Amino acid sequence: MEQTQDLVRVARELVSRALVPYGERPPAAEVARLLDELTGHGWALHAAAPPGTAAEWSHLVGDPPLGITDSTRWSYCRAVARTLRTLLRTLDAPAVGR
C-alpha cells in the first residue's frame, strides 16, 4: 500500500511538471526523461484503474506517434500527463457499489 502511495505521489509531481504553460517547456532532454518517467509510473498504476481509463492509457502509451520531433514529443508528453492525471483521479474516486 505504501509503495502505491509513493507511486501516486511521484506521478502527481510528474504530471505537474509536464502541464506547465507552453512557454515554460523544459529542454528536449528533460522532456524525454519526463516522458519516460510519466510512462513508467502510469504503467505501474494502470492495473489498479477502472477498465475504461486503463484502456485509454494502454492505447495512448502503447501506440506512440511516429517520427517524433522535440515539439511533438512535448505535445505527446502533455497528452500522457493529462491521461495519467485522469487515471490518478479514478484511483482517488470512491468505488461505486462497494
N, C-alpha and C positions, 0 to 999 in steps of 0.2 A: 504494500500500500504506500509506504513512504517513497519507494522508488518511482511509483506512478505520480505521486505528488511532485517530486523533483522534476520529472519529465514535463508535467503540465506547467510548472513554474518557469522552466527554461524555455519551453515552447512559447509561452506568452511573451517572454522577453524578446525572443527571436521575431515574433510577429510584430512587436512594437518597433524593432529596428528596421524591419522591411517596409512598414507602412508609414514612412515619413514622406513629406512633400517631395515632389519630383526633383526640385532644385537642391535637395539635401541628399541626393543619391550618392552612396559611397563609391569609392573607386572600384573598377571592374573586378579586381582580385578579391576584394571583400564581398562583393555581390555574389561571386561564385562560391565562396565559403559559406555565406549566409544561406544560399540556396541549398547547398549540401546539408547544412545543419537543420534547416526547416524540413527538408525531405526526410532526413533520418529520424527526427523527433515525430514527424507526422506518421511515418510507418510504424514507429513504436507504439503510438497511441491509437491508430486507426482500428485495431481489432476490438477495442472497447466501445467504439462508436456505433450508433444505430446504423442499420444496413444502408439506408439512403445516403447518409453522409460518408460512410466508408466506401461506398461505390463511387461517389463523386471524387473522393480523394484518389482512389485507385485509378480512375480514368484519367484524371489530370496529371498525376505524377507518373503513371505507367506509360503515358504516351506524350512525352515532352515534344516541344516544337523542333523541327529540323532546321539546320542552317542558322543556329543561334549566333547572334551578334551581341555586343555589350548592351545595346538598347533593348533587344528582345529578351535577353537574359534578365534584365531588370524588370521588365513588364511581367515576364513569366514568374520571377521570384515573388513579385507582389501578388500575383494570382494564387500562387501556392500559399502565401501568407494569409490571404483572405479565406481560402478554403480551410486552412488549418485553424484559423480563428473560429470559423463556423463549427468545425469538429470539436474544438475546445468548449464552445458554448453548449453543444449537445451533451458533452460529458458533465457539464455543470447543471444541466436541467434535471429536475426531478423526473424519475421514470413514471410514466402514466400506467396505471393499473397495477402497481406494485403494492 
